[in-house]
């Protein structure tokens, strides 16, 4: 881990923190394919950024991608262009080409750029400033995002009366959520007669819903592609343990963390508490997403395999179903 300079031509130097990582052979092949027809220097700079987090390599990557698309008839050649050079009128790019450039930058730098953000990018200088801000923001970590029940209902495919999250917050690879048992839930009338107990199966369902919320909100930015709400499926649940009954008036607190994200699977671990007491735990909850068929063995589809959890005795079910 270290600090690397981010320098744009004619600009000042700033520093951001970066992590060290190694590209797999497939990642390297994909990177070279994404930069085909770009100069070897552009590819080398992209490798430095992806492996070492060396953001001083970003200008070479961006200029290399722009040069690949700039037409020979452009009035201003990129090496001589200043920050005031207009991407369309001077550099010679059209709106469709700009979209291709943005997609290439997203793929190489592992950024997600919203369409609304593109409206203010008109000059070479504004492109530099935008990427500077975007990369610095990514290195610093995204702020915690808060969700109300109404906001959650806009994101999730599950809807009342089968929505079991009242609030949530997303922070990096972690999601925390809460649900207060109302006592009016339709299934409590028969679970059980004169003794309403929130079913263990619904507790685990709520954990799946919170994982689904993280997947729909966070994964598109990491994968660079949209995930449709009707293309998320429950795949498997391993190491599920239930410890405590909960009743109307009590609030369930969920906390889950992403263990692995690799299309088409996302694997989480999580726990549930109530008034500081442990209610339930899942060692591995797997969601499948996308239009492709689910693998027969979801756990085996994610490499490298996660270590098997230590065996643990679960207490008696206490009359739960």
C-alpha positions as CSV (number, residue, x, y, z in Angstrom):
1,X,0.0,0.0,0.0
2,X,1.3,3.5,-0.8
3,X,0.5,6.9,-2.2
4,X,0.8,7.7,-5.8
5,X,0.8,11.0,-7.7
6,X,-2.1,11.9,-10.0
7,X,-0.7,14.4,-12.5
8,X,-2.6,15.8,-15.5
9,X,-0.7,17.8,-18.2
10,X,-0.4,21.3,-17.1
11,X,-2.0,20.5,-13.7
12,X,-0.9,20.2,-10.1
13,X,0.0,16.9,-8.4
14,X,-2.2,15.4,-5.8
15,X,-1.8,12.1,-3.9
16,X,-4.3,9.3,-3.2
17,X,-3.9,6.0,-1.4
18,X,-3.7,2.8,-3.4
19,X,-3.8,-0.9,-2.9
20,X,-1.4,-3.5,-4.4
21,X,-3.0,-6.4,-6.3
22,X,-2.0,-8.8,-9.0
23,X,-3.9,-9.3,-12.2
24,X,-4.8,-12.9,-13.2
25,X,-3.8,-14.2,-16.6
26,X,-7.5,-13.8,-17.7
27,X,-7.7,-10.3,-16.4
28,X,-4.6,-9.4,-18.3
29,X,-6.0,-10.8,-21.5
30,X,-9.3,-9.0,-21.0
31,X,-7.4,-5.7,-20.4
32,X,-5.4,-6.1,-23.6
33,X,-8.6,-6.9,-25.5
34,X,-10.3,-3.8,-24.1
35,X,-7.3,-1.7,-25.2
36,X,-6.8,-3.3,-28.6
37,X,-5.4,-0.9,-31.2
38,X,-4.1,1.3,-28.4
39,X,-0.3,1.8,-28.0
40,X,1.8,-0.6,-25.9
41,X,2.5,2.4,-23.5
42,X,-1.3,2.7,-22.9
43,X,-1.6,-1.0,-22.1
44,X,1.5,-0.8,-19.8
45,X,0.0,2.2,-18.0
46,X,-3.3,0.4,-17.5
47,X,-1.5,-2.6,-16.0
48,X,0.3,-0.3,-13.5
49,X,-3.0,1.3,-12.5
50,X,-4.8,-2.0,-12.0
51,X,-2.0,-3.8,-10.3
52,X,-0.4,-1.1,-8.2
53,X,-3.1,1.5,-8.0
54,X,-0.7,3.9,-9.7
55,X,-3.0,6.7,-10.6
56,X,-0.2,8.6,-12.2
57,X,-0.7,6.1,-15.0
58,X,-4.3,7.3,-15.6
59,X,-3.5,10.2,-18.0
60,X,-1.6,7.8,-20.3
61,X,-4.6,5.4,-20.3
62,X,-7.1,8.2,-21.1
63,X,-5.0,9.9,-23.7
64,X,-4.3,6.5,-25.3
65,X,-8.0,5.7,-25.5
66,X,-8.8,9.2,-26.9
67,X,-6.0,8.8,-29.5
68,X,-7.5,5.5,-30.7
69,X,-10.8,7.2,-31.5
70,X,-9.7,10.6,-32.7
71,X,-10.3,11.0,-36.4
72,X,-7.4,12.1,-38.7
73,X,-9.4,15.1,-39.8
74,X,-9.6,16.7,-36.3
75,X,-8.7,20.3,-36.2
76,X,-6.7,19.9,-33.0
77,X,-4.3,17.0,-32.5
78,X,-4.4,15.5,-29.1
79,X,-0.7,15.9,-28.2
80,X,-1.1,19.7,-28.7
81,X,-4.5,20.0,-27.2
82,X,-4.9,22.2,-24.0
83,X,-7.5,21.9,-21.3
84,X,-9.8,24.2,-23.2
85,X,-10.0,21.9,-26.2
86,X,-13.6,20.8,-26.9
87,X,-14.1,17.1,-27.3
88,X,-16.6,17.4,-30.1
89,X,-15.7,20.6,-32.0
90,X,-11.9,20.5,-31.6
91,X,-10.9,16.9,-30.9
92,X,-13.4,15.7,-33.5
93,X,-15.4,13.2,-31.5
94,X,-19.2,12.6,-32.0
95,X,-21.7,11.6,-29.3
96,X,-21.6,8.0,-30.2
97,X,-17.8,7.8,-30.2
98,X,-17.8,9.6,-26.8
99,X,-20.0,6.9,-25.4
100,X,-17.6,4.2,-26.7
101,X,-14.7,6.1,-25.1
102,X,-16.6,6.3,-21.7
103,X,-17.3,2.6,-21.8
104,X,-13.6,1.8,-22.5
105,X,-12.5,4.1,-19.6
106,X,-15.1,2.4,-17.3
107,X,-13.9,-1.1,-18.3
108,X,-10.1,-0.3,-17.9
109,X,-10.3,1.8,-14.8
110,X,-13.1,-0.1,-13.1
111,X,-15.3,3.0,-12.7
112,X,-19.0,3.4,-13.1
113,X,-20.0,6.7,-14.8
114,X,-23.7,7.7,-14.8
115,X,-25.2,9.2,-17.9
116,X,-26.1,12.3,-15.9
117,X,-22.5,12.9,-15.1
118,X,-21.5,13.0,-18.8
119,X,-23.5,16.1,-19.5
120,X,-20.9,18.4,-17.9
121,X,-18.0,16.9,-19.7
122,X,-17.4,19.1,-22.8
123,X,-13.7,19.8,-22.8
124,X,-10.5,17.9,-22.3
125,X,-10.0,19.8,-19.0
126,X,-13.5,18.9,-17.7
127,X,-12.8,15.3,-18.5
128,X,-9.5,15.4,-16.5
129,X,-11.2,17.1,-13.5
130,X,-14.1,14.6,-13.6
131,X,-11.8,11.5,-13.6
132,X,-9.6,13.1,-10.9
133,X,-12.6,13.5,-8.7
134,X,-14.0,10.0,-9.5
135,X,-10.8,8.2,-8.8
136,X,-10.1,10.1,-5.6
137,X,-13.7,9.4,-4.4
138,X,-13.3,5.7,-5.1
139,X,-10.0,5.5,-3.2
140,X,-11.4,7.4,-0.3
141,X,-14.4,5.1,-0.1
142,X,-18.0,5.9,-0.9
143,X,-20.1,7.5,1.9
144,X,-22.6,5.5,3.9
145,X,-25.9,5.5,2.1
146,X,-29.1,5.5,4.1
147,X,-32.4,3.9,3.0
148,X,-36.0,4.3,4.3
149,X,-38.6,1.6,3.8
150,X,-40.1,3.5,0.9
151,X,-36.7,3.8,-0.8
152,X,-36.0,0.0,-0.2
153,X,-39.4,-0.8,-1.8
154,X,-38.4,1.2,-4.9
155,X,-35.2,-1.0,-5.3
156,X,-36.3,-4.5,-4.3
157,X,-38.6,-6.8,-6.2
158,X,-40.1,-7.9,-2.9
159,X,-43.0,-5.7,-1.9
160,X,-45.3,-5.4,1.1
161,X,-46.7,-7.5,2.7
162,X,-43.6,-9.6,1.9
163,X,-41.0,-6.9,2.5
164,X,-39.1,-7.4,5.8
165,X,-36.8,-4.4,5.9
166,X,-37.7,-1.0,7.4
167,X,-34.4,0.7,7.1
168,X,-30.9,0.0,5.8
169,X,-27.4,1.5,5.2
170,X,-24.8,0.5,2.7
171,X,-21.1,1.0,3.6
172,X,-18.6,-0.5,1.2
173,X,-19.1,-4.2,1.2
174,X,-21.3,-4.2,4.3
175,X,-25.0,-3.7,4.7
176,X,-26.9,-3.1,7.9
177,X,-30.7,-3.2,8.1
178,X,-33.5,-3.4,10.6
179,X,-37.1,-4.7,10.8
180,X,-39.5,-4.2,13.7
181,X,-42.0,-7.0,14.0
182,X,-45.4,-5.4,13.8
183,X,-47.6,-8.2,15.0
184,X,-50.0,-7.6,12.1
185,X,-47.9,-9.8,9.7
186,X,-50.4,-12.2,7.9
187,X,-48.5,-15.4,8.9
188,X,-48.4,-14.7,12.6
189,X,-52.1,-15.6,13.0
190,X,-51.1,-19.2,12.5
191,X,-47.5,-19.1,13.8
192,X,-48.5,-20.0,16.5
193,X,-52.0,-19.9,17.9
194,X,-52.1,-17.5,20.9
195,X,-48.3,-17.3,20.8
196,X,-47.1,-15.2,17.8
197,X,-43.5,-16.0,17.0
198,X,-41.7,-14.6,14.0
199,X,-40.7,-17.6,11.9
200,X,-37.0,-18.5,11.4
201,X,-37.7,-18.9,7.7
202,X,-38.8,-15.3,7.5
203,X,-35.7,-14.1,9.4
204,X,-33.6,-15.8,6.7
205,X,-35.8,-14.4,4.0
206,X,-35.1,-10.9,5.4
207,X,-31.4,-11.6,5.3
208,X,-31.8,-12.5,1.6
209,X,-33.6,-9.3,1.0
210,X,-30.9,-7.2,2.5
211,X,-28.2,-9.0,0.5
212,X,-30.4,-8.4,-2.6
213,X,-30.5,-4.7,-1.8
214,X,-26.7,-4.6,-1.7
215,X,-26.4,-6.5,-4.9
216,X,-28.8,-4.2,-6.8
217,X,-27.3,-1.0,-5.5
218,X,-23.6,-1.7,-5.3
219,X,-22.7,-4.5,-7.8
220,X,-23.6,-2.5,-11.0
221,X,-20.8,0.0,-10.2
222,X,-18.3,-2.7,-9.5
223,X,-19.2,-4.8,-12.6
224,X,-20.0,-2.0,-14.9
225,X,-23.4,-3.4,-15.9
226,X,-27.0,-3.1,-14.9
227,X,-28.6,-5.9,-12.9
228,X,-32.4,-6.2,-13.4
229,X,-34.5,-6.8,-10.3
230,X,-36.2,-9.8,-11.8
231,X,-32.8,-11.4,-12.6
232,X,-31.7,-11.9,-9.0
233,X,-32.4,-15.4,-7.5
234,X,-31.7,-17.1,-4.2
235,X,-29.1,-19.9,-5.0
236,X,-28.1,-21.5,-1.7
237,X,-27.7,-21.1,2.0
238,X,-25.0,-22.9,4.1
239,X,-24.2,-22.9,7.8
240,X,-27.6,-21.4,8.8
241,X,-28.1,-21.3,12.6
242,X,-31.1,-20.1,14.6
243,X,-30.7,-19.2,18.3
244,X,-33.6,-17.1,19.7
245,X,-37.3,-16.6,19.3
246,X,-38.5,-13.1,18.4
247,X,-42.0,-11.6,19.0
248,X,-44.1,-8.6,18.0
249,X,-42.6,-5.3,19.1
250,X,-39.0,-6.5,18.9
251,X,-36.6,-5.1,16.3
252,X,-34.4,-7.4,14.2
253,X,-30.9,-6.0,13.4
254,X,-29.2,-7.5,10.3
255,X,-25.6,-7.1,9.4
256,X,-24.1,-8.8,6.3
257,X,-20.8,-8.6,4.4
258,X,-19.9,-9.5,0.9
259,X,-17.5,-12.4,0.7
260,X,-17.2,-12.8,-3.0
261,X,-18.6,-11.1,-6.1
262,X,-18.1,-12.8,-9.5
263,X,-20.7,-12.8,-12.1
264,X,-23.2,-14.5,-11.9
265,X,-22.8,-15.1,-8.1
266,X,-22.6,-13.0,-5.0
267,X,-21.8,-14.6,-1.7
268,X,-22.5,-13.1,1.7
269,X,-22.1,-13.9,5.4
270,X,-24.3,-12.4,8.0
271,X,-25.9,-12.4,11.4
272,X,-29.1,-11.1,13.1
273,X,-29.4,-9.7,16.6
274,X,-32.3,-8.4,18.8
275,X,-31.6,-6.2,21.8
276,X,-28.0,-7.2,21.6
277,X,-28.7,-11.0,21.7
278,X,-27.9,-13.3,18.8
279,X,-30.9,-14.4,16.8
280,X,-29.5,-16.1,13.7
281,X,-26.4,-16.5,11.6
282,X,-25.6,-17.6,8.0
283,X,-22.1,-18.6,7.1
284,X,-22.7,-18.4,3.3
285,X,-25.7,-17.0,1.5
286,X,-25.4,-17.1,-2.3
287,X,-27.4,-15.0,-4.8
288,X,-27.3,-15.7,-8.5
289,X,-28.0,-12.8,-10.9
290,X,-28.1,-12.2,-14.6
291,X,-29.9,-13.9,-17.5
292,X,-27.6,-16.9,-17.7
293,X,-28.6,-20.1,-16.1
294,X,-27.6,-20.8,-12.5
295,X,-24.7,-23.2,-12.1
296,X,-25.5,-26.6,-10.6
297,X,-23.0,-26.1,-7.8
298,X,-23.0,-22.3,-7.0
299,X,-20.2,-22.5,-4.4
300,X,-17.9,-24.3,-6.9
301,X,-18.5,-21.6,-9.5
302,X,-16.6,-19.0,-7.5
303,X,-12.8,-19.3,-7.5
304,X,-10.8,-19.5,-5.4
305,X,-13.0,-21.5,-3.2
306,X,-13.8,-20.1,0.2
307,X,-12.5,-22.1,3.2
308,X,-15.1,-24.4,4.8
309,X,-16.3,-23.0,8.1
310,X,-15.6,-24.8,11.4
311,X,-18.3,-27.2,12.5
312,X,-20.7,-25.8,15.1
313,X,-23.6,-27.3,17.0
314,X,-26.8,-25.3,16.6
315,X,-29.2,-25.2,19.6
316,X,-32.6,-26.9,19.5
317,X,-35.1,-25.2,17.3
318,X,-37.3,-24.0,20.1
319,X,-40.4,-24.8,18.1
320,X,-39.3,-22.8,15.1
321,X,-40.1,-23.8,11.5
